[in-house]
């Protein structure tokens, strides 16, 4: 089985190397407060002084440490000038490993952080377990892990170590579900499911492929085929319903795992424009009230052609922002949403966060300093994940 890729090679390379500073950022991040400057000036070698200064600046900017061989030349030159040293005074090979580790601990203590140790890994595993059970995408889990670590003042580890922890928790969850299936799925039902991966006598395609692609033709023969397909699915569903109840996936979970099979659905969802957000929900009235109260949206007109479909459109500043469409959940599960999460661009981060606090709505936050965006994550009544995005300056530590 291929290794799950959470970040691509380009993203990993960017995460594993020091940030690229502008002139203003270099001046800000490589500035050493008096106590740190005194420590730097007490160091005997030029490489240790410059290395310590860059270690402080890079950690201040990214909350992680980097190898001396990756230190950027312009930053080395800037730090050398601060100590009245020659530009070529720094040598990565002279900045010894033991010295670096001592300096890292000094930096962590100064900024009130702690190293990523076993206790921090347990904390992260707990958070990841919750996110995996909520069926978040691995890339989103990765991004939120970074936020969790910074919020808990823990040094961010290497990308490989972090992605390995995420993969481990995802695979653990898969093994748990597989064990439940193995225990509760009847052999007769298993055989029927296995038959979906065979081809018919007159067909070259798998039966599963034929079930995935429903014909929209109105020809009598095609209609009979579609009815027969739905009958097959209905029989299978009633046989596996008890197993689904044991797995306790909910509709969001079923859709998450079905995504690997129904890739066309995932592809279509990702192609939607920012302004075209459709949410399929059983609870039209509750979801409508939620969006109006939390996001200050108002009711608006729907096109004549779709008014026969249960639902409503919600507007902001005269533009339709959210489309609610009625659908049917299964059993007691109300989460019939057909998308992974919705991103909504907003303004005034502080006011919206205060509003969520006032309404008693649970949320988590994420700051992306490199693109100057702040984000809040919350859930709508039916269960879908909502992402409020604010294009605002991310406060620095000393702000």
Steps between C-alpha positions, in 0.01 A plus 500: 500500500644843406602727784236763578626840386390783728724777366671494163877516447500874432299575814720276711814671372351837587405384850842346565702812411514840675246764401600753237499846658444832337729781616243620754431147625872428533545810712204400718563129549880513531489772764629359829358628829760610753509171694548292186759743363701465819496121462604527134787738578627265772549219248861444397479403133367711215297207366333452839405868523352520152341156531337591830360825355352320200366221720311764703368684195386193310324358804330829569362496145412132457510330844748240374873446464704444183834350401793749478566386142159644409558843656443767235802704388330838532400420856856389578632827359251704703584318825874535435465877470322511839808349663754697291615176342608421147236360267693174468536463878227234516571136421220243531749225583637706793153536653513168686195285570541507878531880489188529287297291745607723791403807301164350406414448865592862576274618217212279615529628856511863388184472289317284756487191276592140566662242278290253306531202735296189579248700702448737205463204264226353721322837499521512122383141458191580708419801282562304180276216617215748543561648155523157336168401654355825364624386155712806429733479200864415586624836368257686725602281794863593431423871496296482819777299672735793444244729660450265798874486566544877489195554722648259755844662464670189367785507250386386154687181406626402157240452229580131461448428869171690504363331188606160636293562815199601290534193276533278806175628651313478169621144448413411860144621442481299178619187680239553773224530241633201305494291819136595562410411142683169531309421818150609401474452122329173413683275255199495267498880485875506447459274199238732351729798545789310343281435197504874431865460400418247228383553143179366351492248219419765239683792663866599508454740791475416869151484649604770748584733211157440347329579831700823537392642166124545506342559160277804456343359185120485476508196272298213650796258493726748680231573757462128571878469540509794742213354704682167514820676615315688775336173606847340529630794706191491721545130576868551579427798721250311714753222546786728603288749701571320832874518426476872419328552833789326680758705308318819608633695203199723442425625151809720495716198572331288235557774243861543611586136434281485191705785358776259400242319288286788379785725392284683255296644786809626676629650175174687438487634853856638482419677174225709656566871510519689829161660434326171422475316830225240516417326825258205497324469834199338665461784748420791267352722772774438759785542251338812349462659845861411587649671193278807545595544865870417480592650160236778489355372173148581378241312297497565127331396178566163337482439124155404377628174355601355839230635729325163497803356684492545880760752605600864516772745394669728752647832392764747616525848348258403226690187392401134558765356732355168625251268325310257725338202329276245670608136506438190708723358771487139618367396838580743778800647321421852383836558334402469134749760385668411172822700536811481716499860620400852394729802494339844544701822468413753769625818664564604863655191658476627859132588481405168345700305758330695780165422340572126501599523867178686575289240318682214673618349171812284527777583252871458433738750342787503253733789414695492172767765540662434163186607311363729774173313550314404816249215506231369734348151471152413628218257423149575367202322666504213248870435563690648202827677574496875431816706451478877553793666320625849587762686295649680799846553641608216727617653831862452589592359837583834655196686356 
